[in-house]
Amino acid sequence: MAIRIAMVAGEASGDLLASHLIRAIRQHLPDVEFYGIGGPKMQAEGFDARWPSELLAVHGYVDALKRYRELSAIRNKLLAEIRRSRPAAFIGVDAPDFNLWLEGRVKAAGMPSIHFVSPSIWAWRGGRIKGIARSVSRMLCLFPFEMPLYDKAGVPATYVGHPLADVFPLKPDRAAARERLNLAPNVKVIALLPGSRQSEVRNLADTFIGTAALLAQRHPEAIFLVPLATRETRSLFEEALYRNAATELPIRMLFGHAVDAMTAADVVLVASGTASLEAALLKRPMVISYRIGKWQYRLMKRMAYLPWVGLPNILCNESLVPELLQDDASPEKLADALDGWLLDPAGCKALEERFTELHLSLRQNTAEKAAAAILPYLVPAMGTAP
């Protein structure tokens, strides 16, 4: 009989990670079958999606509470199917609030449960590691500093690197990116990335537009690129432009093309999150910003363990790039911080060297390394699972 693996991947990023993992496992086990919750990239690799991964795209606590019954019902149905069909393993890709519950019950039923992408226990909610220890047979970590946390808690873990580090070139071709975007080689380009979620764009659009207005006064020749992921986020940003009477600013909105926009830019203003890591791997000077609800921010700040929220600073363990959050995220402060990079070529060069070191440390052939950590759980003949 073919080996079967149950998987759950949440949102587009999880769909991409899982699709690479499926392909890597199939290189060793061509007849393996995958089923569960997944997206179009996983389906292109032959995944049997009983539910689409977009169902797990919840935005904040309020949305999660509203959809609790729906998501709980789906999770219970999938658990019942897993208990009935007894797959060789369950692999949860990101989506920790959904997957860790499943993983705990799968493990208790005598099947291996593997979690790919560690929850941010290093940033906040560190108490979750006790639940993780009960739930997972192995944790696959994207960042090297996560390993000591799991070693200390006695959780089997493997550092697999970050997939973006495998995909992005060590030396991005800025000239080619500018050519693709029809930008002159010598024009000053500033990329604004207010986030991929509607809530992020709502919270940051006005501030980012105000920042662009100040920079346009200081640098009349500058062009501002704003890559937006969906029609909804584009509409929200357009509304903010009209609301701020800023339609005359030299702003070019793009459908996607975030990597090209950052590669082509002289400096990047980015919402905290994976995009800040992308900017680092593209060797771009940046300023990190974020705004969330006042009470949510107070709660997260009280539970935080690190002095930074941006992945570039966390990974390098120092304040390499400015972070301006909440009330500090004013157009004036953001414009000054961005100008700091534009006026400091030597600082930009030193930052590029640090980001190259970071890139090399994260480049681990992630999918293959993750597959190698999973294979012993799938095929007893290949060895006993650690």
Secondary structure, DSSP 8 states (H G I E B T S, - for coil): ---EEEEEE-HHHHHHHHHHHHHHHHHH-TT-EEEEEE-HHHHHTT-EEEEEGGGG---HHHHHHHTHHHHHHHHHHHHHHHHHH--SEEEEES-HHHHHHHHHHHHHTT--EEEES--STTTS-TTHHHHHHHH-SEEEESSGGGHHHHHHHT--EEE---HHHHHS-SS--HHHHHHHTT--TTS-EEEEE--SSHHHHHHHHHHHHHHHHHHHHH-TT-EEEEEESSHHHHHHHHHHHHHTT-TTS-EEEEES-HHHHHHH-SEEEEESSHHHHHHHHTT--EEEEE---HHHHHHHHHH--SS--SHHHHHHTS--S-EEEGGG--HHHHHHHHHHHHT-HHHHHHHHHHHHHHHHHH-S-HHHHHHHHHHHHH-GGG----
